[in-house]
Amino acid sequence: MKAIVTGITGQDGAYLAELLLEKGYTVYGTYRRTSSVNFWRIEELGIQNNPNLHLVEYDLTDLSASIRLLQTTEATEVYNLAAQSFVGVSFDQPVTTAEITGLGAVNLLEAIRIVNSKIRFYQASTSEMFGKVQAIPQIESTPFYPRSPYGVAKLYAHWMTINYRESYGIFATSGILFNHESPLRGREFVTRKITDSVAKIKLGLLDKLELGNMDAKRDWGFAKEYVEGMWRMLQADEPDTFVLATNRTETVRNFVSMAFKAVGITLKWEGKDEAEQGIDAATGKVLVGINPKFYRPAEVELLIGNPAKAKEVLGWEPKTNLEELCRMMVEADLRRNEKGFSF
């Protein structure tokens, strides 16, 4: 069994590669050539020297490169996880986001159509496509209303996946994954920014954590469990669209409180809007503040997904609760910062 995982250097790519290697696959992990290619995640998982893992430099925006990739690897499964995946950055770089996140998926789908239409394709869709939510909780049939260039680009890739499935009979599946976190999450994402900052504050390396919208509510799950869902989607009898989520939502504020609790600090919250502060209940020291520079031009206020279809069809359901996940992330960041580095 051979699989291509685009975006091997990311959180999901690393966990998925680990899972596929455990299942006996030969894995071709692609990465984008940049001045700062970083393989720390696959190194942290201890899979960097696995003889069945092959790292391939690849430009997702190049159709001919996509065709060559399929021809040379002879892969039977393609997991498209590569993207410009930072919502905030997408407002600054909308064209790049569209090319990589949107058109990149179509290049792979078109390459499959040309090279071998029997190849199974997984598209990493996102709850950000729901954006300004039209129903609570969100399911596969909930109308989309993206609120960022990232969400719009992902929605284009999502619909093209369905279009290739229906037009050409390709086994093209789309997983609408709600926020999923782990110790391998990048520090650009709010949960990891929080756990890394809490670790630094606990160790005396940082005085205060600054955040934007504390009222944003998200459905957060454990990434390692979500990549299992991706694999199950490509083993199903029919290609389809599936929501992976926990059906629980929490505010950013509550996640911050959880993270501090994991290091033995109880926060009390005072003030409103930009004057809101998180204060150490024991010492009175201000540990959390609001910085308007972290606000987004258009905010997604509430996301909560119902994964009932994935449970019924795929036998998939989340197992790790948010408190456990938050503690796991804080402990990993404490270990890293104690050693003098954090990725």
N, C-alpha and C positions, 0 to 999 in steps of 0.2 A: 504494500500500500504506500502510495506517494501523495504527499499533500504540499501545496504551496500556502504559506502564511505570509501575506503582505503586512508590513509593519511589525516585524519581529522585535524591534527594539522597544516597542511600547509595552505597557502593562499587560494588555490582553494577549498580544502576540507572544510574549514570553511564557505566560501561563498556558496558552493553547499549545505552543511547541512542546512544553513539558508533558502535557496530557497526551499528545499524539505520539511522542517518543515512548511513553509508558505503554501505549497500545500497540507498539511495534511498527509504526509508520517510519518511512524516510521523510524528513521534513526539509523543505527548501524555504528558508526564511529570508524575505527580501527587506532591504533597507535602502533609504534614500541617501545618496552621496551628499554629505554636508561637511563642513569643517569640524563639526563636533559630533560625529557619529559615536554613540555611546552604548556599549553592550553590557552595562552594569547589571541590568535585570537578569539576563540569561546567565551571567556570572554568579549572581546571588542565588539563583536556582540550581547552580552547579551543572548546567547542561551544555556549557560552551564547548566542551571537548568531546561531546557525544559524537561518535563516528557517523551516526545517522542524521545529524543536523548539518545542513549545508547553508552557509550564509551567502546570499546573492545580491550584489548591487543592482538596483533596478529603478527605472524611471516610470512611475505609474502613468504619467501623462503621454507616454510614447506608445502608440499602437503596435508598431513593429517590434518594440522591445517586449511587449506583452505576448505577441505571437511567438517570438523566439523563446520566451520563458516557458510557455506551454509545450513547445516542440522539444526543447532540450531536456526538460525534467520528466516529461511523460506522466505528469501528475494526474490523478483521477479526482482529486478534491482541491478546490481553491477557496481559501478563507480570506476575504478582503477586509482587513482591519486597518490598513494604512489610510491616514487622513491628516488634514490640518485640523486637529480636533479641539483646539482651544477656542471656546465661544468668544471670549474677550478679544483675542487676536483676530478673529474673523471680521470684526468691525473695522480693524485697521488694514487688513489684507483680504478684502472680499474677492478679488480676482484670483489670487493664488488659491484661496480656499475653494472657489468654484472649480478650478482646474484639477486640483488634487482630489478633493473630497467628492466632487460631482462627476466630472468627466473621467477621472481615473477608473471608477467602477465600470463605466461604459466601455472603456478600452479593454478591460478584462472580459466583459460579456461578449464583445464583438470578436475578440481573439478566440474565445471558446466556440462561438458560432463558426468561425473560419477553420479552426484546427481540429476540434473534436467536440461535437455537441453533446456527447455523453458525459463530459466532465461536470461534476457537481459544484455549484457555486454558492457560497454564503456571503451575503452582504451585511455588514455591520451597520444597521440602521440605529436610530437613537430616539429617546423620548423627547429630545429637543424639537423634534418635528411637530409634536403636539403644541408646544409653545404656550400660547394664550388658550388654555384648555377649554374645550367645548363640552366636556362631560367629566364627571368624577365617579369612580376611577376611570383611567384610560384603558381601553382594550384595543384589539387589532382593528376594529371598525370605527373607532372614534375619529371624527374629522380632524385634519391637521391644520395648524395655524402657527407656522414657525416664526420666531421672533429674533432671529439672528442670521447673518449670512451663512454661518455654519449649519443651522437648522434647515435653511432653504437648499443648500448644496446637498445635504444628506437626503432631503425629500426628493430631489431630482434623481439621485442614485437609487433610491428606494423604488420609485415608480418605474424607472428603466429596468430594474431587476424584474419587476412584475411583468413589464412589457415584453422582455426577452423570454420569460417563462411562457407567456400566453401566445406570443407570435411564433416562436421557434421550438417550443416544446423542451426547452433547456430546464434541467433541474436546478432552478435558481430560487434560493430561499432567502428571506429577509428576516433578521432578528431585530425587533425593536427593543433594545436594551435600555432599561432605566439606569440611573447612575450606579456604577459599581466600582468599589474602592478596594484598596489593599495596601500592604506595606510597599508595594511596587508602584503605587500611584505617583505621578509626577507632582512636584511642588507647585506647579502652575494651577493645580486644581484645589478647590477650597478645603476639602477634607484633609488633604495631605499638608497643605499650608498650615492648617490648624494644629494637626498632631505634631508636626515638626517644630512649630513655634512653641507649643506647650512643653515639649521636651527641652527646648532651649531655655525657656523661662524656668523650668524646674532645676536645670543645671546651672543657672545663673549666667547664661550666655546671651539672654535677651530680656529686655525690661517689659515689653508690651507687644501685644498682638493687635494689628490693625486690619479691619475688614470693612466690607461694603454693606450690602443689604442683608441684615440679620433675620428678616422675616421671610426670606425665600424658603419654600418648603420643598424637600426632595425625598424621593424614594431611593434609599441607598442600600445596596447589597454587596456581597463579597465576590470580587472579580473571578476568583478561582472557580467558584461554583457556576458562574455565568458562561465560562468557556466550555464547560461540560455540556451546557445547553446548546451552544453552537454546534458542537460535534454531533449531538443527538439529532439536530435538525437535518444534517446531511445524511443521517442513517435512516431517516423516516421513509415511509413508502411513497409519499407524495411531497413535492415542494410546496411550501406555504409560507405564511407570515406568522410569526409568533412574538408575543410580548414576554420578556423576562423581567420580573420585578418582584418586590416583596409584599406589595399591597399595604405598606405602612409608610407614612410620611412624617418627617420631622423638620423643624426649622434649623437654619444654620446656628442660631443661638443655642438650641438644645444640644446640637452636636458639640459646640464649644464647651458647654457645661459638662457633657460626658467626658470629653478629653481631659479637662482639668480634674475631674473626679478620679480618673485613672491614675493620676499622680498624687492623689490625696488632698487636692485643693477644692474647696467648695466656693463657687462663685455666687455673688448676689448681683442682680442687675438693677441699675438706677438710670434715670433720665430717659428721654425719648429721642427718636430720630438721630440726627448727627451728634446729639449730646449724650447718647446712651453710652454707659460704661459698664464693664464687667469688673467687679471688685472682689478681691480675696476676702471672704467673710471673716477669716481669722486675724488678718493683719491690717485690713483697710486699704491695701495697696491696689491701685488701678492696674489691671492686667490686660484688659481688652478695651479698645476704643474704635470709633467709626472714622473712616477716612473716605470722603466723597469721591476720591479718585478711583475707587474700586467699584463705583456704581456703573451699570451698563446702560447704553442708550435706550434699549428696550429690554425690560426684565421679564423673565419667566417666573411667575410667582409660586405656582403650585404644580407639582408632578407626583402622581401616585398611580401605579400600574397594577392591573389584576392579571396574574399569570395563569388563570384557570385553564386556558386552552393548552398551554405548554404542559401543565400537569396531566391533563386528560390524554393528550396525543403522544407526548414525549416521555411522560413519567418524570418530568423535571419539577423540582420545587426548591426554594432557598432553604438553607439549614442554619446559617450563622446569623444571629440577631445583631442589631446595630451596636448594642453595648459591647458585645464580644469583639466585633470588628474594630470598633474605635479603640478598645484597649490593646488589641493586637498591633494596630498601627502606631499607637503611642509608644508601646514597648520597643518596637523595631526602631523608632526614631530616637528613643533614649539610648539604645545600644550604639547606633550610628554616631550620635553626637558625643557620647562618652569617648569614642575612638577618635574624635576630632574631625569627622566628615559626615555629611549627609547628602545623598544624591537628590 
